[in-house]
Amino acid sequence: MSGPRQGRGGAKGRNGPVLTGVFGDPVEHSLSPAMHNAAFRSLGLPFLYLKFRVPVSSLRAALRGVRILGFRGVNLTIPLKEAALGLMDKLTPQAERVGAVNTVTIEGGRFEGHNTDGEGFLRSLRETWRFRPRGKRVMLLGAGGAARAVAFALGGAGAREIVIVNRTPGRARSLARAVARATRASVTAARLWRGTPWERILEGADLIVNATSVGMKRGETPVPPSVVRPPIRVVDLVYSPPTTKLVGAVSRRGVRAMNGEGMLVHQGALAFERWTGMPAPVRIMRRAFRSAMAGAEKGGMRAHFGGPRACVTFARPIEFKSRRV
């Protein structure tokens, strides 16, 4: 890791804090400001992380604006990750393969698009279980953006076999072909339906990853918990509620299971490291995330953030719309 990067005009910057943030639409739910600003404060860095509501139609104008304002970088969330591909001056190999950008760094007025979701997922596996995908058989539920990042990361990390299960067979097959071309993994697709032969699909599996939104409602599970047995491990990328029905049910059966908190924290930590040039204080970011999450679950979706010495509460994100002048 290189040394800390300086803000425009020095350590503190000539015009106040070094700015970063997140673009999305909607973005009110984002807890990233809580994570990043806690990290900046803990290291005494003069950085500030804000959130901006940016519709797809305004993304080009928003990027132009943050470049003019001297931002160090931004995160992108739904629905901007794919729309940003054609607006970058450079893409990392990960972003190009996944076909999505979730982190932008700005150096010399040039945009570089990164995708830290996949590596964030792998880091969470190593941190929690010391689990490495090499030689493993994985069942991946879903074929959307999160699933793409996870699939390419697993294939790149040496997974022996990946089975992609999705309600839309065409999307699963398309993703399977792309991952198979880019990695050495054996990648196949299966259709998710009422008669899915779970016992057969799960035979010999080491890991199940739920990359669908099923589970966000407390009564749903993407796979019947009764067919999941040790030594299979389960990752449900849903993190709200913190304990989904799947995670809770398989845990009671002695299966090691975790939610998507680790992936979220680590993808944010990777963005932090790209902007600052310093190792991210992961424990502090996780603690801030959990605190903000607890507040959100009580109905107060306010994210607390500020500079190294201040803490400001924004009840609403800043809205960014392009206008004719």
ChimeraX attribute file (.defattr): number of C-alpha atoms within 10 A of each C-alpha:
attribute: neighborCount
match mode: 1-to-1
recipient: residues
	/A:1	9
	/A:2	10
	/A:3	9
	/A:4	14
	/A:5	15
	/A:6	16
	/A:7	22
	/A:8	16
	/A:9	11
	/A:10	10
	/A:11	15
	/A:12	15
	/A:13	16
	/A:14	11
	/A:15	11
	/A:16	14
	/A:17	20
	/A:18	27
	/A:19	20
	/A:20	25
	/A:21	21
	/A:22	24
	/A:23	30
	/A:24	24
	/A:25	17
	/A:26	15
	/A:27	21
	/A:28	18
	/A:29	16
	/A:30	20
	/A:31	24
	/A:32	26
	/A:33	23
	/A:34	25
	/A:35	28
	/A:36	32
	/A:37	26
	/A:38	27
	/A:39	24
	/A:40	24
	/A:41	20
	/A:42	14
	/A:43	12
	/A:44	12
	/A:45	22
	/A:46	21
	/A:47	26
	/A:48	23
	/A:49	25
	/A:50	22
	/A:51	25
	/A:52	22
	/A:53	21
	/A:54	29
	/A:55	20
	/A:56	20
	/A:57	12
	/A:58	15
	/A:59	22
	/A:60	17
	/A:61	16
	/A:62	21
	/A:63	22
	/A:64	13
	/A:65	13
	/A:66	18
	/A:67	18
	/A:68	10
	/A:69	12
	/A:70	19
	/A:71	25
	/A:72	26
	/A:73	27
	/A:74	25
	/A:75	24
	/A:76	26
	/A:77	20
	/A:78	17
	/A:79	15
	/A:80	21
	/A:81	22
	/A:82	19
	/A:83	17
	/A:84	21
	/A:85	20
	/A:86	11
	/A:87	15
	/A:88	18
	/A:89	12
	/A:90	16
	/A:91	21
	/A:92	12
	/A:93	12
	/A:94	21
	/A:95	24
	/A:96	15
	/A:97	16
	/A:98	25
	/A:99	18
	/A:100	27
	/A:101	27
	/A:102	25
	/A:103	29
	/A:104	28
	/A:105	21
	/A:106	21
	/A:107	14
	/A:108	9
	/A:109	15
	/A:110	13
	/A:111	21
	/A:112	20
	/A:113	31
	/A:114	26
	/A:115	28
	/A:116	24
	/A:117	31
	/A:118	25
	/A:119	21
	/A:120	23
	/A:121	25
	/A:122	22
	/A:123	20
	/A:124	23
	/A:125	18
	/A:126	12
	/A:127	11
	/A:128	11
	/A:129	12
	/A:130	10
	/A:131	15
	/A:132	15
	/A:133	21
	/A:134	15
	/A:135	13
	/A:136	19
	/A:137	24
	/A:138	27
	/A:139	24
	/A:140	26
	/A:141	26
	/A:142	26
	/A:143	27
	/A:144	14
	/A:145	18
	/A:146	18
	/A:147	24
	/A:148	25
	/A:149	25
	/A:150	23
	/A:151	33
	/A:152	24
	/A:153	24
	/A:154	28
	/A:155	23
	/A:156	18
	/A:157	19
	/A:158	16
	/A:159	23
	/A:160	17
	/A:161	22
	/A:162	25
	/A:163	22
	/A:164	26
	/A:165	25
	/A:166	22
	/A:167	14
	/A:168	14
	/A:169	15
	/A:170	14
	/A:171	17
	/A:172	27
	/A:173	20
	/A:174	13
	/A:175	23
	/A:176	25
	/A:177	14
	/A:178	16
	/A:179	25
	/A:180	18
	/A:181	12
	/A:182	12
	/A:183	18
	/A:184	15
	/A:185	25
	/A:186	17
	/A:187	26
	/A:188	19
	/A:189	22
	/A:190	21
	/A:191	18
	/A:192	20
	/A:193	11
	/A:194	6
	/A:195	7
	/A:196	13
	/A:197	10
	/A:198	13
	/A:199	11
	/A:200	9
	/A:201	13
	/A:202	19
	/A:203	11
	/A:204	13
	/A:205	20
	/A:206	17
	/A:207	21
	/A:208	22
	/A:209	23
	/A:210	25
	/A:211	25
	/A:212	20
	/A:213	15
	/A:214	21
	/A:215	22
	/A:216	18
	/A:217	13
	/A:218	14
	/A:219	10
	/A:220	14
	/A:221	19
	/A:222	17
	/A:223	16
	/A:224	12
	/A:225	18
	/A:226	11
	/A:227	10
	/A:228	24
	/A:229	16
	/A:230	14
	/A:231	13
	/A:232	20
	/A:233	22
	/A:234	25
	/A:235	24
	/A:236	27
	/A:237	25
	/A:238	23
	/A:239	18
	/A:240	17
	/A:241	14
	/A:242	20
	/A:243	19
	/A:244	23
	/A:245	21
	/A:246	27
	/A:247	22
	/A:248	16
	/A:249	18
	/A:250	22
	/A:251	19
	/A:252	11
	/A:253	13
	/A:254	14
	/A:255	19
	/A:256	18
	/A:257	23
	/A:258	26
	/A:259	23
	/A:260	20
	/A:261	20
	/A:262	23
	/A:263	24
	/A:264	22
	/A:265	26
	/A:266	25
	/A:267	22
	/A:268	25
	/A:269	24
	/A:270	22
	/A:271	25
	/A:272	23
	/A:273	16
	/A:274	21
	/A:275	23
	/A:276	22
	/A:277	15
	/A:278	17
	/A:279	15
	/A:280	21
	/A:281	18
	/A:282	19
	/A:283	11
	/A:284	18
	/A:285	24
	/A:286	23
	/A:287	15
	/A:288	23
	/A:289	23
	/A:290	17
	/A:291	14
	/A:292	23
	/A:293	23
	/A:294	14
	/A:295	14
	/A:296	17
	/A:297	12
	/A:298	9
	/A:299	9
	/A:300	12
	/A:301	19
	/A:302	19
	/A:303	26
	/A:304	20
	/A:305	24
	/A:306	23
	/A:307	21
	/A:308	19
	/A:309	10
	/A:310	10
	/A:311	13
	/A:312	10
	/A:313	10
	/A:314	16
	/A:315	12
	/A:316	15
	/A:317	21
	/A:318	15
	/A:319	15
	/A:320	16
	/A:321	15
	/A:322	13
	/A:323	7
	/A:324	3
	/A:325	3
